[in-house]
Amino acid sequence: MSAIVDKGEFQHILRILNTNIEGKRRCAHALTAVKGVGKRFANLVLKKADVDVSKRAGELSNEEIDRIVTIIQDPRQFKIPDWFLNRQKNFKDGKYTQLIANNLDFQLREDLDRLRKIRCHRGIRHYM
């Protein structure tokens, strides 16, 4: 598994959305290290960003990384369907969004607090 890559352009560790991504992995698999991004969503993001799926993450240019980050942060702008997003019809505002990293943890904690407050069975299970 030896690849001939110029040492100047290959990055062994990338920092995308506050997550360290290993440069040796393929792009689609490497993006799943970001919390809230799965295999299918990562594959769709790479196709929308016109990035080769078989490329290694360390071989990505800065422009490609910027395109990937903007698509992950606002997928509805790039015509990714609502049913593909991980936060569908938010309880408070009714919006469809893709939550990633810290926002996903915060939203989960907020939902559990709401369920505890209304004394729902699902909330009581997490209360202990």
Summary of the structure (lengths in Angstrom):
residues: 128
radius of gyration: 17.7
end to end distance: 49.5
largest distance: 59.6
contacts: 335
relative contact order: 0.13
helix: 49%
strand: 9%
